[in-house]
Amino acid sequence: MESEYKVYVSLQDGYITSINSNIFLSEEEIQTMKEIDKGQGDKYAHAQSQYLEKGLVDEHGRYNYKYVDSKVVEVAEGDKP
């Protein structure tokens, strides 16, 4: 049976500033992050590169995603600072 992995994020003003799987995080890091999902497969095990469709930031260094109402939401281009 395949392992279940947990996905954690760091948030700043609702923006997702980092994302990773529990297998790459220390207990101390997990305590400071928010668990947002869990599941099996590469999407969850390698969340840093596989979970989000786009990267954390765009070519201008602006965050691409927010965590709103327990959901990952892509920030529209017009809503980015």
Disulfide bonds with the S-S distance in Angstrom:
none
